[in-house]
Amino acid sequence: MCCTILVYLLLLLLSSYLILFQTPLSISLLRTQMFRPFSQNLTLPSGVMANLSDPERYGLPNTDVLQIPSGSGFVAAWYMRPPNPEPNLVTVLYLHGRSQNRGYSHRVGLYKVLLEMGFCVLAIDYRGFGDSSDIEIHEETVVDDAINSHEYLRRNYKPQKILVWGHSLGAPIAARLAAQDDEDFGAQKYLVLESSFDNMEHLVENWDDVAWRKLAVHMTGLERADITFRCDEYLSRVSYPVLILHAEDDHKVDLQPTKNLFKTARAAGKEQLAMVTLGRELGLRHTEIYQFQGLPSLVTMFLAGNEFSNEERVCRLPNLNLCELS
């Protein structure tokens, strides 16, 4: 009798495990925790209603509203032109993180900095985000969207230089795009990873303090849900020059995973790799690096390929000449 009860209990536990953690529903729930496209501000800081089809509401004139084919749907995007484009034309492909959309205020703030530098900017919303096609989001879908957007940019706008810029969860997406990019069509290419991390497993294990989310990750599995985001694996295969930016006071992604990313890539032989840590005195946290007064000079120096290459530095003042070797 006791053995029969024990068998039934074991079967019940096994069934509960399969229902909770090994079904399509559990995978969808885990992916929903990773990607948060439903978190959107309906009102802009200016007080007007958000409307991605009207970039001028965001202070972005000279902007094409695009629908880039991807999979069975499309990626909605803005292609922004500066008032006075640089003769040696640079276009930034901006890949955002896990929530909101391309019109989120800190993203618009960065676009404006880059436009002031004379760069064009292509900012996209992956399928499942913003006004793009609806889809269940996972790593393969967002990487496909990034690749298709990169190809669309290359084919339709023919930039002389492409700077792929990934922020937060957009950083491993950008790194994987760059790692898989084997096309040589004459454009110089560069990669910026802002507020990045080494891989999702380490990030959840060491810096996520939500216990049930850790349990869900362990029981369902990041690979099964296709959300591993192994930036440390991708970065060593990138042929572009790479600049890693991280704020010392980042409250969402700790500095240590980014240091791990930098060290792993260097140990794997990655060249043309620089990392700049922005001191906590600057108060830039996870989303305000665009407010760093030295950012335009830093990006210009990176594109010029001068003394920031192959170094790790800490900047505590806007004057880049006062940055310290780490």
C-alpha positions as CSV (number, residue, x, y, z in Angstrom):
1,M,0.0,0.0,0.0
2,C,2.8,2.4,1.0
3,C,4.7,1.6,-2.2
4,T,1.6,2.3,-4.3
5,I,1.1,5.7,-2.6
6,L,4.7,6.5,-3.2
7,V,4.5,5.6,-6.8
8,Y,1.4,7.8,-7.2
9,L,3.2,10.7,-5.5
10,L,6.2,10.3,-7.8
11,L,3.9,10.2,-10.8
12,L,2.1,13.3,-9.6
13,L,5.4,15.2,-9.0
14,L,6.6,14.1,-12.5
15,S,3.3,15.2,-14.1
16,S,3.5,18.6,-12.3
17,Y,7.1,19.1,-13.4
18,L,6.1,18.4,-17.0
19,I,3.1,20.6,-16.9
20,L,4.8,23.5,-15.1
21,F,8.2,23.5,-16.8
22,Q,8.3,21.3,-20.0
23,T,5.3,22.3,-22.0
24,P,4.9,25.0,-24.7
25,L,3.0,27.1,-22.2
26,S,6.0,27.1,-19.7
27,I,8.3,28.1,-22.5
28,S,6.0,30.9,-23.6
29,L,5.8,32.1,-20.0
30,L,9.6,32.2,-19.6
31,R,10.0,34.1,-22.9
32,T,7.4,36.6,-21.6
33,Q,9.6,37.2,-18.6
34,M,12.6,37.8,-20.9
35,F,10.8,40.1,-23.4
36,R,8.4,42.8,-22.3
37,P,7.0,44.5,-25.4
38,F,3.7,45.1,-23.6
39,S,5.5,47.6,-21.3
40,Q,4.9,50.8,-23.3
41,N,4.5,54.4,-22.4
42,L,1.3,55.8,-23.9
43,T,2.3,59.4,-23.3
44,L,5.6,61.0,-24.3
45,P,7.7,63.3,-21.9
46,S,6.3,66.3,-23.9
47,G,2.8,65.3,-22.8
48,V,1.6,64.3,-26.3
49,M,0.3,60.8,-27.1
50,A,2.8,58.3,-28.4
51,N,2.4,57.4,-32.0
52,L,5.3,55.5,-33.7
53,S,3.9,56.4,-37.2
54,D,4.6,60.1,-36.5
55,P,8.3,60.5,-35.6
56,E,7.9,64.3,-35.4
57,R,6.1,63.8,-32.1
58,Y,9.4,62.5,-30.8
59,G,11.4,65.5,-32.2
60,L,12.6,63.5,-35.1
61,P,12.0,65.3,-38.5
62,N,13.6,64.0,-41.7
63,T,12.6,60.4,-40.8
64,D,11.4,57.6,-43.0
65,V,8.8,55.3,-41.4
66,L,9.6,51.8,-42.7
67,Q,8.3,48.3,-42.7
68,I,11.2,45.9,-43.4
69,P,10.2,42.4,-44.5
70,S,11.3,39.7,-42.0
71,G,10.0,36.2,-41.8
72,S,6.3,36.1,-42.6
73,G,5.8,39.6,-41.3
74,F,7.7,42.9,-41.0
75,V,9.9,44.9,-38.7
76,A,8.7,48.5,-38.2
77,A,11.6,51.0,-38.2
78,W,12.7,54.7,-38.4
79,Y,15.4,55.8,-40.8
80,M,16.6,59.2,-39.4
81,R,18.7,61.7,-41.3
82,P,20.7,64.5,-39.7
83,P,20.3,68.1,-40.7
84,N,23.9,68.1,-41.9
85,P,25.1,64.6,-42.8
86,E,28.9,63.9,-42.5
87,P,30.6,63.6,-45.9
88,N,32.0,60.2,-44.9
89,L,28.5,58.9,-44.1
90,V,28.1,56.8,-41.0
91,T,24.8,55.0,-40.4
92,V,23.9,53.5,-37.0
93,L,21.8,50.3,-36.8
94,Y,20.3,50.6,-33.3
95,L,19.1,47.4,-31.6
96,H,17.2,48.0,-28.4
97,G,16.7,45.9,-25.2
98,R,13.9,43.8,-23.7
99,S,11.1,46.2,-23.2
100,Q,9.2,49.2,-24.7
101,N,9.8,50.2,-28.3
102,R,12.0,52.3,-30.5
103,G,10.3,55.5,-29.2
104,Y,11.4,55.1,-25.6
105,S,12.8,58.3,-24.3
106,H,16.4,57.3,-23.6
107,R,16.6,55.7,-27.0
108,V,15.3,58.9,-28.7
109,G,17.9,60.8,-26.6
110,L,20.7,58.6,-28.1
111,Y,19.4,59.0,-31.6
112,K,19.5,62.8,-31.2
113,V,23.1,62.7,-30.0
114,L,24.1,60.5,-33.0
115,L,22.1,62.8,-35.4
116,E,24.0,65.8,-34.0
117,M,27.2,64.0,-34.9
118,G,26.0,63.9,-38.5
119,F,25.2,60.2,-38.5
120,C,22.1,58.6,-40.0
121,V,20.2,56.1,-37.7
122,L,18.1,53.1,-38.5
123,A,16.2,52.1,-35.3
124,I,14.0,49.0,-35.4
125,D,11.4,47.2,-33.3
126,Y,11.8,43.5,-33.5
127,R,8.7,41.6,-34.5
128,G,6.5,41.4,-31.4
129,F,7.5,44.9,-30.3
130,G,5.9,48.3,-31.1
131,D,4.0,48.4,-34.4
132,S,5.9,45.5,-35.9
133,S,4.2,42.2,-36.8
134,D,2.9,40.2,-33.8
135,I,4.9,37.0,-33.0
136,E,6.1,34.9,-30.1
137,I,9.6,36.4,-29.4
138,H,12.8,34.4,-28.8
139,E,16.4,34.7,-29.7
140,E,16.2,33.4,-33.2
141,T,13.4,35.8,-34.2
142,V,15.1,38.9,-32.9
143,V,18.4,37.9,-34.5
144,D,16.7,37.3,-37.8
145,D,15.1,40.7,-37.6
146,A,18.4,42.3,-36.9
147,I,20.0,40.5,-39.9
148,N,17.2,41.4,-42.2
149,S,17.3,45.0,-41.1
150,H,21.1,45.1,-41.7
151,E,20.6,43.7,-45.2
152,Y,17.8,46.2,-45.9
153,L,20.1,49.1,-44.8
154,R,23.0,47.9,-46.9
155,R,20.8,47.3,-50.0
156,N,18.6,50.4,-49.9
157,Y,20.7,53.1,-48.3
158,K,24.3,52.0,-49.2
159,P,26.1,53.6,-46.3
160,Q,29.9,53.9,-46.3
161,K,30.2,53.0,-42.7
162,I,27.8,50.9,-40.5
163,L,27.9,51.1,-36.7
164,V,25.8,48.4,-35.1
165,W,24.8,49.6,-31.7
166,G,23.2,47.2,-29.2
167,H,21.9,48.2,-25.8
168,S,21.3,45.8,-22.9
169,L,19.6,42.7,-24.3
170,G,20.2,44.2,-27.8
171,A,24.0,43.8,-27.2
172,P,24.1,40.0,-27.6
173,I,21.7,40.4,-30.6
174,A,24.1,42.9,-32.1
175,A,27.1,40.7,-31.4
176,R,25.5,37.6,-33.0
177,L,24.5,39.7,-36.0
178,A,28.2,40.8,-36.4
179,A,29.5,37.3,-35.7
180,Q,27.4,35.9,-38.5
181,D,28.1,38.7,-41.0
182,D,30.4,37.4,-43.6
183,E,29.4,39.8,-46.4
184,D,32.0,42.2,-47.8
185,F,30.3,45.0,-49.8
186,G,32.8,47.8,-49.2
187,A,31.3,49.4,-46.1
188,Q,33.5,49.7,-43.0
189,K,31.7,48.1,-40.0
190,Y,31.9,48.7,-36.2
191,L,30.1,47.4,-33.1
192,V,29.2,49.2,-29.9
193,L,27.9,47.1,-27.0
194,E,26.2,49.3,-24.4
195,S,25.2,48.0,-20.9
196,S,25.9,44.4,-22.0
197,F,26.6,41.1,-20.3
198,D,28.4,37.9,-21.0
199,N,25.5,35.4,-21.2
200,M,22.0,35.0,-19.9
201,E,22.8,32.0,-17.7
202,H,25.4,33.9,-15.7
203,L,23.2,37.0,-15.5
204,V,20.2,35.1,-14.1
205,E,22.3,32.9,-11.8
206,N,24.4,35.6,-10.2
207,W,22.5,38.9,-10.5
208,D,18.8,38.1,-10.7
209,D,17.3,38.2,-7.2
210,V,13.9,36.9,-8.2
211,A,13.9,33.3,-6.8
212,W,11.0,31.9,-8.8
213,R,12.5,33.2,-12.1
214,K,15.7,31.4,-11.3
215,L,13.7,28.3,-10.7
216,A,11.8,28.6,-14.0
217,V,15.1,29.1,-15.9
218,H,16.6,26.0,-14.3
219,M,13.6,23.8,-14.7
220,T,12.5,24.9,-18.2
221,G,16.0,25.6,-19.6
222,L,17.3,28.6,-21.5
223,E,18.3,26.5,-24.5
224,R,14.8,24.9,-24.7
225,A,13.3,28.4,-24.6
226,D,15.9,29.7,-27.1
227,I,17.0,32.6,-24.9
228,T,20.6,31.8,-24.1
229,F,22.1,35.1,-25.5
230,R,25.7,33.9,-25.3
231,C,27.4,37.2,-26.0
232,D,30.8,35.9,-24.8
233,E,30.6,33.2,-27.4
234,Y,29.6,35.5,-30.3
235,L,32.0,38.3,-29.6
236,S,35.2,36.3,-30.2
237,R,34.0,35.6,-33.7
238,V,33.3,39.3,-34.6
239,S,35.7,40.8,-37.1
240,Y,34.6,44.4,-36.6
241,P,36.3,46.8,-34.2
242,V,34.3,46.7,-30.9
243,L,33.7,49.3,-28.2
244,I,32.0,48.1,-24.9
245,L,30.4,50.8,-22.8
246,H,29.1,50.3,-19.2
247,A,28.2,52.6,-16.3
248,E,29.7,51.7,-13.0
249,D,26.3,52.4,-11.3
250,D,24.2,50.4,-13.7
251,H,21.3,49.2,-11.5
252,K,20.0,46.6,-13.9
253,V,23.1,44.9,-15.3
254,D,26.0,44.7,-13.0
255,L,29.4,45.7,-14.3
256,Q,31.0,42.3,-13.6
257,P,29.3,40.4,-16.4
258,T,30.5,43.0,-18.9
259,K,34.1,42.7,-17.5
260,N,33.7,39.0,-17.9
261,L,32.7,39.5,-21.5
262,F,35.7,41.8,-22.2
263,K,38.2,39.4,-20.6
264,T,36.7,36.3,-22.3
265,A,36.9,37.9,-25.8
266,R,40.5,39.1,-25.2
267,A,41.5,35.6,-24.0
268,A,40.0,34.2,-27.1
269,G,42.2,36.4,-29.2
270,K,39.7,39.2,-30.2
271,E,41.6,42.2,-31.4
272,Q,40.4,45.8,-31.9
273,L,38.4,45.6,-28.7
274,A,38.1,48.4,-26.2
275,M,36.1,48.8,-23.0
276,V,35.2,52.1,-21.3
277,T,33.6,52.1,-17.9
278,L,31.8,55.3,-17.0
279,G,32.2,56.2,-13.3
280,R,29.4,56.2,-10.8
281,E,30.1,59.9,-10.2
282,L,28.5,60.6,-13.6
283,G,25.2,59.0,-12.5
284,L,24.4,57.3,-15.9
285,R,23.1,54.0,-14.6
286,H,21.5,51.6,-17.2
287,T,19.9,54.0,-19.7
288,E,21.6,57.4,-19.5
289,I,24.9,56.8,-21.2
290,Y,23.7,59.0,-24.0
291,Q,23.9,61.9,-21.6
292,F,27.7,61.5,-21.1
293,Q,29.1,64.7,-22.5
294,G,32.2,62.9,-23.8
295,L,30.2,60.3,-25.8
296,P,30.5,62.1,-29.2
297,S,34.3,62.4,-28.8
298,L,34.5,58.8,-27.6
299,V,32.6,57.4,-30.6
300,T,34.6,59.6,-33.0
301,M,37.9,58.3,-31.5
302,F,36.6,54.7,-31.7
303,L,35.7,55.1,-35.4
304,A,39.1,56.7,-36.1
305,G,40.8,53.6,-34.5
306,N,43.2,55.5,-32.3
307,E,44.4,55.1,-28.8
308,F,41.3,53.6,-27.3
309,S,41.8,50.3,-29.2
310,N,42.7,47.2,-27.2
311,E,42.4,48.9,-23.8
312,E,40.1,49.1,-20.8
313,R,39.6,52.5,-19.4
314,V,37.5,54.2,-16.7
315,C,36.2,57.7,-17.3
316,R,35.0,59.7,-14.3
317,L,34.9,63.1,-16.1
318,P,33.7,64.2,-19.5
319,N,37.2,65.0,-20.6
320,L,38.5,61.8,-22.2
321,N,42.1,62.8,-21.7
322,L,41.5,62.2,-18.0
323,C,40.3,58.7,-18.4
324,E,42.4,56.1,-16.5
325,L,43.7,52.8,-17.7
326,S,42.0,50.0,-15.8
